[in-house]
Amino acid sequence: MSTKDEKLGETTGVGARVGHVARTAMNVVEYIRFGGLETGEEASPYDIAARTPVLTLRHYFAQETGETGERTPILLVPPLMLSADVWDVSPSASAVAHLRRSGLDPWVVDFGDPAQEPGGKARNVTDHVLAVSDAIARVAASTGHPVHIGGYSQGGLFCYQAAALRECRDVASIFALGSPMEPLSLPGIDLPEELMQALTRATIDILSRTGLPGWASANLFSWTSPVATAKGRLQYLLALRDRDALLPRERQRKFLAGDGWITFPGPAIAEVMESMTNERFVRGGLVFDGRTVSLADITCPVLIFTGQLDEFAPPRAVRDVVRGMPRAQVWEFSMPTGHFGLGVGGRANRQTWPTVARWTEWVDAGAASADGPPEGVQDAREVGVEDRAEQPPSALRQVVNVATAAAVAAPGIAKTIVDRVAGTIAEVTTDTVEQVPRLLRLERVGATTQVSYGKLVAEACADDPEAVALLYGGHAFTRADITREVDDLVLRLLAVGVRRGEHVGVLCNSGSALLSTAAALSRIGAVVVLLRPGGDTATELRLGRARRVVVDQAHAGEIDGSAVTVHLLGSGTNGGPNHLGAIATEEVRVPSWYRPDPGRGRDLAFILFSDGSDGIRPLPVTNRRWALSAYGAASTASLTAADTVYSANPLYHPSGLLLATAAPVASGARLALTDIFDPDTFWADVRRYGATVVPYTWSMLSLLLARPVEADERHHPVRLFIGSGMPPAVWRGVLDRFRPAVVVEMFAAARTDAILANVIGRKVGSVGRPLPGTAAIELAAVHPVTGALLHDSDGYVLRARRGRPGRLLVAVDREQPAWEDAPMRGVFGPKDAWIDTGELFVRDADGDLWPRGRHGEEIRTPSGVVWPREVEQILSGVPGVDQAVCIPEGDGAVALVTAAGRMPFDEGRARDALSRRDITDISVAHTPGLRTATADVAVRVVEAIPLTRWYRPDRKFLAAQSS
């Protein structure tokens, strides 16, 4: 090569490098000025089919052909953090274009940018769900076909919620791309429960007012994969020299880098976090526009897409939707990609959208194709739902939890917490520590403490007025709603002359009306006399000393002839002067003496009634007793704001007043009410309301066990059944069939402040031990034949030995109020005072109590004494026994059993068990002292055991039939 050619080559090379540098510099300048490179690409065409205050409904490719009516409509819903352009990022990454080429008719929901829309920052989840539901109706009406709906991330949740709200009306199927059932978790963070809850509440409170700007949303998404994000940005900067290589993916990069991110409205953040944190998507109990909704209402086919590398929505969190949709067939398509790759990019083009197209075709064909679902789609139930097993907290965390709880409850009382709740730090569980403030408050409820039902309702409203408190009749009521109703009723009651301390009867069936009326009377300081519909109203009015009655229209006739003043509940305006609804509250003059919530612990708050062998008996309940039940039950059940207590027991029943309605108020949990327990609708109600805790009485749950297994039982949300009187055989059936739910058996001695609870639940049939802060108890030794108390040489009562029956005595203050039972004094010492409950128990080696019934319930036979509870406890451990009840027959005793169909009943084994020759159940070891008469009890199989109104075995009816 000549020298001239060499110089020319060098010049050309230098020029190329200079040109390369110049082009790179231009690209860098463009990147700095505009955030990226201009691609010149155009978005897919669409028409505006509808515009509302919350959304714009886009109809893509509407003008291209006249075939719209022949195509299957598909509606795409974006998440709140991303603009609707996520479905049309670029020509090479356009979901709508791909779906159009696949023969579908694509529609898109566009919420706009809340920061730019009028009132956008004030939107909540309900606004968006109702908007999606409206969009479904519009598309279905326009096309004449059911609509396939799908969403990305939170957009998928909107699809679930809207479909459930509509009960799948006009919905052909649902598909969701990376839609998690729980919030983004931060691994490795191990903070104390109280501190974590406080931080969460503070964060939600701030974000609910400010919202989350688009730039913050973009950064949050980037932080889920910080290494990959940093690496991608560096590679892009180094590649700016090659514009042609960058352009095909430039719009996608700009979208992810910031163009596609929009403001997340504050109220919507608060609602999403509440629903996710409290597992409302899975459990049920979602609320939209005052209506309760559950994903269990979804019955159409569902396809979920999971990303194996998704840090934002891990496959387990997405697959959890299976637990919330027992009536739907849920399918899954798994992809080796991250969160954004599920809907945008090359892999989405190759896998997601072809699968969606084949899915819609398969569903439209009836989902019964001989070839089965599209390739790669598998049954999500077969993939399996992972249990959320919590790791036990470290010893350090337990110590910090205790210290935190102490600081929250009251400074300087950490020692009291540890001493009362558990013996050592090693014994303190996370659930126990969370209940420490509540247990301490329980201990401080004294005779002069200002506490009442009305006061706790007011405190709950002041803490969070917009929190849902009551679910009833398919509707949701906030704490503010309830407080407004209570305050309104207070004015009406004051107008008719109700005063503090007055005994006022209340007679109605509606759970909601009972709650409001009781709270209003409590706020005034009156005594609520809870009359039983269909009962002996005249006798109950006399025993309750009520001269005034608040009654609903349905039961007004039961008051006729009684010498009392009657006030009708309801909204009518022409019911006469005694109709509370006719009072103009704006004209009511509040008396000078009125002070809201004046009740003290010693004051009488309620009077209930029970039926005994001696007739109707009043059960007075003081404010202290009510508060002990409220805090005690809330602590025993470990209730939190995430729980929903489903109560089928009315307020006028002890379990309804002292357990089902009191505990939610004390804990912040929701209360779901039904006027009657119906086994046919029980699981549907549980799903609708998201019930996690179900109170029971006696054999109530046996009615559920008698029913065939149904779909709604699968992955049910109930974690706890709590109540009193459950027969051991029913208890075992509940544990076996409804696992992982557990049973907590309680015993509250009537007319005392004693509350026992089998918190651990491992000893079937035991009522456990006294709750911290409740009254002290003792078992007094009794004569085995007469049942009389045994005394020592000084005249003091002897304490029963472990393993021997004893009568339950409850300590009381020496100055017992006049309406309580007169206490015995000088029982175990010269200055004590005790109430004799008449209940017999046996204390085992661990200190747990086992009920033996009341003195007088024993059956005396020629061969000795038979204790029915003891016989029933033994037979409950025999395979095949569903229920057992022991009654007298002639001069002996017979045990009537119902045999479960799933296992044959072995009468010989039952006889051996009663003779103590083949007792394998460990719980029987804790009921020692069997008499020889037990071996002579006859055993008879019956078809059914009738129950009383409150689900007790009807022993009187059975004994009458036997004789």
Buried (B, 14 or more C-beta within 10 A) or exposed (E): EEEEEEEEEEEEEEEEEEEEEEBBEEBEEBBEEEEBBEBEBEBBBBEEBBEEEBBBBBBBBBEEEEEBEEBBBBBBBBBBBBBBBBBBBBBBBBBBBBBBEBEBBBBBBBBBBBBEBEEBBEBBBBBBBBBBBBBBBBBBEBBEBBBBBBBBBBBBBBBBBBBBBBEBEBBBBBBBBBBBBBEBEEEEEEBBBBBBBBEBEEEBEEBBEEBBBBEBBBEBBBEBBEEEBEEBEEEBEEEBBEBEEBBBBBBBBBBBBBBBBBBBBBBBBBBBBBBBBBBBBBBBBBBBEEEBBBBBBBBBBBBBBBBEBBBBBBBBBBBBBBBBBBBBBBBBBBBEBBBBBBBBBBBBBEBBBBBBBBBBBBBBEEBEEEEEBBEBBEEBBEBEBEEEEEEEBEEEBBBBBBBBBBBBBBEEBBEBBBEBBBEEEEEBBBEBBBBBBBBBBBBBBEBEBEBBBBBBBBBBBEEBBBBBBBBBBEBBBBBBBBBBBBBBBBBBBBBBEBBBEBBBBBBBBBBBBBBBBBBBBBBBBBBBBBBBBEBBBBEBBBBBBBBBBBBBEEBBEBBEEBEBBBBBBBEEEEBEEBBBBBBEBEEBEEEEEBEBBBBBBBBBBBBBBEBEEEEBBBBBBBBBBBBBBBBBBBBBBBBBBBBBBBBBBBBBBBBBBBBBBBBBBBBBBBBBBBBEBEBEEBBBBBBBBBBBBBBBBBBBBBBBBBEEEEEBBBBBBBBBBBBBBBBBBBBBBBBEBBEEBBBBBBBBBBBBBBBBBBBEBEBBBBBBBBBBBBBEBBBBBBEBEEBEBBEEEEEBBBBBEBBBBBBBBBBBBEEBEEEBBEBBBEBBEEEBBBBBBBBBBBBBEEEBBBBBBBBEBBBBBEBBBBBBBBBBBBBBBBBBBBBBBBBBBEEBBBBBBBBBEEEEBBBEBBBBBBBEEBBEBEBBEBBBEBBEBBBBBBBEBBEEBEBBEBBBBBBEBBBEEEE
